[in-house]
Amino acid sequence: MRQPVAPVRKEPTLPAEAGGNSFVWEDMRYPDPIALPNSVTHGRARGPLAMPGKYKVQLTVDGKTYTQEFDIIKDPRIETTPDEFKQQFDMLIKIRERINELRNGVLTIRQLRQQLDSTYHSPDDPAVKELKDKLLRIEDELYQYRAKATQDLTNHPVRLNTKFTALEGFVESDDSKPTQQQSDQYNSLSKKLADQLKALDNLKPAIQNKLRPNG
């Protein structure tokens, strides 16, 4: 089955017009997690900020590459060490990876349910209905699909997508390494996500069998 692909943030590019051009790296962030189309959720998951340190920029013109190093300097008022910045960055990258896995799981579920709906089977086929119900239960653990507007989020419990997004915000809220509580929360959420994705994988053979002409 083809893996669904969600739209991602368009990366900024340097103008290629003749003469002098400037480029401003405004947010200094790595790419955001993949988007979940037509979704309503608390907060916004974002890519982590680049750590203080040395970086390199390259510009290629007419086949010739020019390289220049530059520094991102930390706020001199804080005492965060390079190792602590690295621990924070690594945690944020891992959270982004889990969010990508989760959202790809939701996109896969949507695709599978659509495929089941488009087969020649009767909508009252109990086997198809059971598979769709199981897919919906997994999606319900991953993402609060019932929310159609922001105000709906107060009436329905948050799911793993929102919990990972909230954790990302807490980890990034100040310049420090993750706390033990944040690490424990990450491990707990990751375990729950893995369980749901495993349940999804376990359903795929039965779904693919039902999608065959003689299924």
Backbone hydrogen bonds in HBPLUS format (Angstrom, degrees):
<---DONOR---> <-ACCEPTOR-->    atom                        ^
c    i                          cat <-CA-CA->   ^        H-A-AA   ^      H-
h    n   atom  resd res      DA  || num        DHA   H-A  angle D-A-AA Bond
n    s   type  num  typ     dist DA aas  dist angle  dist       angle   num
A0035-ALA N   A0007-PRO O   3.29 MM  28  5.88 162.3  2.32 162.2 167.5     1
A0050-ALA N   A0028-MET O   2.80 MM  22  5.78 158.5  1.84 174.9 171.2     2
A0030-TYR N   A0048-PRO O   2.86 MM  18  5.55 163.3  1.88 156.0 159.6     3
A0053-GLY N   A0072-ILE O   2.88 MM  19  5.28 142.5  2.02 132.1 143.2     4
A0072-ILE N   A0053-GLY O   2.87 MM  19  5.28 161.6  1.90 153.8 159.9     5
A0055-TYR N   A0070-PHE O   2.79 MM  15  5.37 163.1  1.82 167.3 169.0     6
A0070-PHE N   A0055-TYR O   2.89 MM  15  5.37 156.2  1.95 140.4 144.1     7
A0057-VAL N   A0068-GLN O   2.86 MM  11  5.38 169.9  1.87 155.8 158.4     8
A0068-GLN N   A0057-VAL O   2.95 MM  11  5.38 155.5  2.01 154.8 161.1     9
A0059-LEU N   A0066-TYR O   2.81 MM   7  5.08 155.9  1.87 148.7 156.5    10
A0066-TYR N   A0059-LEU O   2.66 MM   7  5.08 163.2  1.69 149.1 154.9    11
A0061-VAL N   A0064-LYS O   2.81 MM   3  5.28 157.8  1.86 155.0 154.0    12
A0064-LYS N   A0061-VAL O   2.94 MM   3  5.28 165.8  1.96 118.6 121.9    13
A0078-ILE N   A0075-ASP O   3.14 MM   3  5.91 170.0  2.15 125.7 128.5    14
A0084-GLU N   A0081-THR O   3.04 MM   3  5.16 119.4  2.43  99.4 114.3    15
A0085-PHE N   A0081-THR O   2.96 MM   4  6.33 158.3  2.01 157.1 163.5    16
A0086-LYS N   A0082-PRO O   2.93 MM   4  6.15 153.1  2.00 144.7 152.4    17
A0087-GLN N   A0083-ASP O   2.96 MM   4  6.25 152.3  2.03 144.7 151.6    18
A0088-GLN N   A0084-GLU O   3.03 MM   4  6.27 159.4  2.08 147.7 152.9    19
A0089-PHE N   A0085-PHE O   2.87 MM   4  6.10 164.1  1.89 152.1 156.8    20
A0090-ASP N   A0086-LYS O   2.85 MM   4  5.98 165.7  1.87 152.5 156.4    21
A0091-MET N   A0087-GLN O   3.10 MM   4  6.23 156.9  2.16 142.7 148.5    22
A0092-LEU N   A0088-GLN O   3.04 MM   4  6.31 159.7  2.08 150.9 156.4    23
A0093-ILE N   A0089-PHE O   2.92 MM   4  6.18 154.0  1.98 153.0 160.3    24
A0094-LYS N   A0090-ASP O   3.00 MM   4  6.22 156.4  2.06 145.4 151.7    25
A0095-ILE N   A0091-MET O   2.92 MM   4  6.22 153.9  1.99 149.5 156.8    26
A0096-ARG N   A0092-LEU O   2.97 MM   4  6.20 158.4  2.02 144.2 150.1    27
A0097-GLU N   A0093-ILE O   2.97 MM   4  6.28 152.7  2.04 146.7 154.1    28
A0098-ARG N   A0094-LYS O   2.97 MM   4  6.28 153.9  2.04 147.6 154.2    29
A0099-ILE N   A0095-ILE O   2.91 MM   4  6.19 159.0  1.96 154.1 159.9    30
A0100-ASN N   A0096-ARG O   2.92 MM   4  6.19 156.0  1.98 148.0 154.6    31
A0101-GLU N   A0097-GLU O   2.97 MM   4  6.25 156.9  2.02 146.2 152.3    32
A0102-LEU N   A0098-ARG O   2.86 MM   4  6.10 162.6  1.89 151.9 156.7    33
A0103-ARG N   A0099-ILE O   2.87 MM   4  6.06 169.5  1.88 154.8 157.3    34
A0104-ASN N   A0100-ASN O   2.90 MM   4  5.99 157.0  1.95 147.9 154.6    35
A0105-GLY N   A0101-GLU O   2.94 MM   4  6.12 145.1  2.06 141.1 151.1    36
A0105-GLY N   A0102-LEU O   3.02 MM   3  5.00 117.5  2.43  92.1 108.1    37
A0106-VAL N   A0102-LEU O   2.98 MM   4  6.41 150.4  2.07 148.4 156.3    38
A0107-LEU N   A0103-ARG O   2.93 MM   4  6.18 161.4  1.97 149.3 154.1    39
A0108-THR N   A0104-ASN O   2.88 MM   4  6.05 150.3  1.97 143.4 151.6    40
A0109-ILE N   A0105-GLY O   2.94 MM   4  6.21 157.6  1.99 148.7 154.5    41
A0110-ARG N   A0106-VAL O   2.96 MM   4  6.24 161.7  1.99 152.2 156.7    42
A0111-GLN N   A0107-LEU O   3.00 MM   4  6.19 156.2  2.05 143.0 149.6    43
A0112-LEU N   A0108-THR O   2.85 MM   4  6.11 161.3  1.89 154.8 159.8    44
A0113-ARG N   A0109-ILE O   2.95 MM   4  6.12 164.2  1.98 155.4 159.2    45
A0114-GLN N   A0110-ARG O   3.00 MM   4  6.15 154.1  2.07 143.9 151.2    46
A0115-GLN N   A0111-GLN O   2.93 MM   4  6.18 153.4  2.00 147.0 154.5    47
A0116-LEU N   A0112-LEU O   2.92 MM   4  6.18 156.1  1.98 148.3 154.7    48
A0117-ASP N   A0113-ARG O   2.93 MM   4  6.15 150.0  2.02 142.7 151.1    49
A0118-SER N   A0114-GLN O   2.98 MM   4  6.19 137.9  2.16 141.2 152.4    50
A0118-SER N   A0115-GLN O   3.17 MM   3  5.07 125.8  2.48  91.2 105.0    51
A0125-ASP N   A0122-SER O   2.89 MM   3  5.20 164.7  1.92 117.5 119.7    52
A0129-LYS N   A0125-ASP O   2.97 MM   4  6.21 167.0  1.99 159.8 164.0    53
A0130-GLU N   A0126-PRO O   2.93 MM   4  6.01 154.4  2.00 141.4 148.0    54
A0131-LEU N   A0127-ALA O   3.09 MM   4  6.33 157.2  2.15 143.9 149.6    55
A0132-LYS N   A0128-VAL O   2.94 MM   4  6.19 163.0  1.97 155.7 160.2    56
A0133-ASP N   A0129-LYS O   2.91 MM   4  6.08 152.9  1.98 146.3 154.0    57
A0134-LYS N   A0130-GLU O   3.00 MM   4  6.22 154.5  2.07 146.0 152.5    58
A0135-LEU N   A0131-LEU O   2.97 MM   4  6.25 155.9  2.02 147.8 154.5    59
A0136-LEU N   A0132-LYS O   2.94 MM   4  6.14 155.3  2.00 145.0 151.8    60
A0137-ARG N   A0133-ASP O   2.99 MM   4  6.25 148.9  2.09 144.7 152.7    61
A0138-ILE N   A0134-LYS O   3.14 MM   4  6.44 152.9  2.22 145.4 151.9    62
A0139-GLU N   A0135-LEU O   2.94 MM   4  6.23 165.3  1.96 152.8 157.1    63
A0140-ASP N   A0136-LEU O   2.88 MM   4  6.01 149.6  1.97 142.6 151.1    64
A0141-GLU N   A0138-ILE O   3.03 MM   3  5.27 137.1  2.22 102.7 114.5    65
A0142-LEU N   A0138-ILE O   3.19 MM   4  6.53 141.8  2.35 144.1 155.0    66
A0142-LEU N   A0139-GLU O   3.00 MM   3  5.02 124.1  2.33  95.5 110.6    67
A0143-TYR N   A0139-GLU O   2.80 MM   4  5.87 166.7  1.82 167.0 168.5    68
A0160-LEU N   A0141-GLU O   3.38 MM  19  6.56 175.1  2.38 149.5 149.2    69
A0161-ASN N   A0142-LEU O   2.95 MM  19  5.91 149.2  2.05 152.9 159.6    70
A0145-TYR N   A0143-TYR O   2.91 MM   2  5.67 118.1  2.30 114.3  97.3    71
A0152-ASP N   A0149-ALA O   2.91 MM   3  5.44 145.1  2.03 114.4 124.9    72
A0153-LEU N   A0150-THR O   3.08 MM   3  5.68 155.5  2.14 114.9 121.6    73
A0154-THR N   A0151-GLN O   3.32 MM   3  5.92 162.3  2.35 112.3 116.8    74
A0155-ASN N   A0152-ASP O   2.97 MM   3  5.40 153.5  2.04 111.3 119.6    75
A0163-LYS N   A0159-ARG O   3.02 MM   4  6.26 158.4  2.06 152.8 159.7    76
A0164-PHE N   A0160-LEU O   2.88 MM   4  6.03 163.0  1.91 157.6 159.4    77
A0165-THR N   A0161-ASN O   3.14 MM   4  6.32 157.1  2.20 140.3 147.1    78
A0166-ALA N   A0162-THR O   2.82 MM   4  6.04 156.7  1.88 150.5 156.6    79
A0167-LEU N   A0163-LYS O   2.97 MM   4  6.14 157.3  2.02 143.2 149.6    80
A0168-GLU N   A0164-PHE O   2.91 MM   4  6.17 157.7  1.97 149.5 155.3    81
A0169-GLY N   A0165-THR O   3.14 MM   4  6.45 153.6  2.21 143.4 149.8    82
A0170-PHE N   A0166-ALA O   3.04 MM   4  6.40 153.6  2.11 150.8 157.7    83
A0171-VAL N   A0167-LEU O   2.94 MM   4  6.18 166.6  1.96 159.7 162.8    84
A0172-GLU N   A0168-GLU O   3.03 MM   4  6.17 152.5  2.11 147.5 154.7    85
A0173-SER N   A0170-PHE O   3.22 MM   3  5.04 157.2  2.27  99.2 106.0    86
A0176-SER N   A0174-ASP O   3.02 MM   2  5.80 125.1  2.34 108.9  93.2    87
A0183-SER N   A0179-THR O   3.01 MM   4  6.34 156.4  2.07 149.8 156.3    88
A0184-ASP N   A0180-GLN O   2.85 MM   4  6.07 158.9  1.90 150.1 156.1    89
A0185-GLN N   A0181-GLN O   2.91 MM   4  6.09 153.1  1.98 143.3 151.0    90
A0186-TYR N   A0182-GLN O   2.89 MM   4  6.11 155.5  1.95 145.4 152.1    91
A0187-ASN N   A0183-SER O   2.99 MM   4  6.25 162.5  2.02 149.8 153.9    92
A0188-SER N   A0184-ASP O   2.95 MM   4  6.16 156.4  2.01 147.4 154.0    93
A0189-LEU N   A0185-GLN O   2.92 MM   4  6.10 170.9  1.92 155.9 157.9    94
A0190-SER N   A0186-TYR O   2.88 MM   4  5.97 157.7  1.93 149.9 156.8    95
A0191-LYS N   A0187-ASN O   3.02 MM   4  6.16 150.6  2.11 141.2 148.4    96
A0192-LYS N   A0188-SER O   3.12 MM   4  6.44 160.1  2.16 149.3 154.2    97
A0193-LEU N   A0189-LEU O   2.89 MM   4  6.13 156.3  1.95 149.1 156.0    98
A0194-ALA N   A0190-SER O   2.89 MM   4  6.06 163.3  1.92 148.1 152.5    99
A0195-ASP N   A0191-LYS O   3.02 MM   4  6.25 154.2  2.09 147.3 153.9   100
A0196-GLN N   A0192-LYS O   3.16 MM   4  6.43 156.1  2.22 145.5 151.0   101
A0197-LEU N   A0193-LEU O   2.93 MM   4  6.20 162.5  1.96 158.6 163.6   102
A0198-LYS N   A0194-ALA O   2.91 MM   4  6.01 148.3  2.01 144.0 152.6   103
A0199-ALA N   A0195-ASP O   3.01 MM   4  6.25 153.4  2.08 141.4 148.5   104
A0200-LEU N   A0196-GLN O   2.96 MM   4  6.26 148.5  2.06 143.1 151.9   105
A0201-ASP N   A0197-LEU O   2.95 MM   4  6.22 158.5  2.00 144.5 149.6   106
A0202-ASN N   A0198-LYS O   2.90 MM   4  6.16 151.5  1.99 148.3 156.4   107
A0203-LEU N   A0199-ALA O   3.22 MM   4  6.46 129.6  2.49 135.7 147.3   108
A0203-LEU N   A0200-LEU O   3.06 MM   3  5.22 137.5  2.25 100.5 112.4   109
A0204-LYS N   A0201-ASP O   3.28 MM   3  5.35 135.8  2.49  97.8 109.0   110
A0207-ILE N   A0203-LEU O   3.11 MM   4  6.35 156.4  2.17 154.4 161.6   111
A0208-GLN N   A0204-LYS O   2.81 MM   4  5.98 169.7  1.82 163.3 165.3   112
A0209-ASN N   A0205-PRO O   2.95 MM   4  6.09 151.6  2.03 144.1 152.2   113
A0210-LYS N   A0206-ALA O   3.04 MM   4  6.24 147.2  2.15 137.3 145.8   114
A0210-LYS N   A0207-ILE O   3.05 MM   3  5.04 116.5  2.47  94.0 109.6   115
A0211-LEU N   A0207-ILE O   2.94 MM   4  6.21 135.1  2.15 144.5 157.6   116
A0212-ARG N   A0209-ASN O   3.34 MM   3  5.44 150.5  2.43  98.3 106.4   117
A0215-GLY N   A0212-ARG O   2.83 MM   3  4.93 165.6  1.85 118.6 120.2   118
